[in-house]
């Protein structure tokens, strides 16, 4: 039987949790020499932690891709009236356990973000699906009304 002796100046490489990978992170004050450290990063994270450096390692957070819906108005040229987006986030160094766990961040431009547990996100998605159904119903009603008015104008 052979035994492997690890040199004293080499640390054992820790196992990476499933669903994570090692990612480089730039750490340091702006204008100062930044250092690169490697941290576990969830596979859903789309942040380039080198391109978006942090001052302290405790400031590293993770975010998934933003999924966005826009509401336009014919009274505003080409600009959305409302912008609603959602993404998965983790703030591993937060003092709040719910922010340390994977959660969903819902944002609209200009107001405070909403932080949702997965259960809250499911409930919100149910409400948005119900709203989408009512929105389609309103669109059908408006379209039929406009068609009716157009036929009345032709026959008058």
Phi, psi and omega in degrees: 000134179252147176243145178263127178259125179269130178302150183295334184266010180240125179271146175294137180281124182289151177289143178266134181299146174302142181086006180231161172219163175277133180230142175287142180228128176274127183231135176148166180288148176301136180086339179269171177291125180268149178250153176253126174239160177247125181235156172293133182229129180297145184300335180282346186292131180251004181285133171272099186289351174271317180289335179242076185291160176237156180285317182236148180300332179293344182275356181288127173228170185232144181216141175273183180297144176278133174248121193236142172237138181244141174244117181260159176233139177291351176273351179238128182283112169062000179255134177291142175283321178230142174230120182239129180224157179218144176207161176273140180221158173216132173240086191297337183259007180294152174279349180266117181301329179290330176281334177290328178278160175299133181215174181246133177253120178252127184234148163230148185295124174105338180247174179293149177286152173254132179252121187240139168288165176304323179293319177296322179295319177299315180296319179294319178298320177300316180294320179292324176295321177296318177297319179299320178297316179292326177295317177296320178297317178296321179296318178297317180298312181296318180297314179296320177299314180297320178296318179297314179298323180293320179290328178293323181291325180289321183277350182277000000 
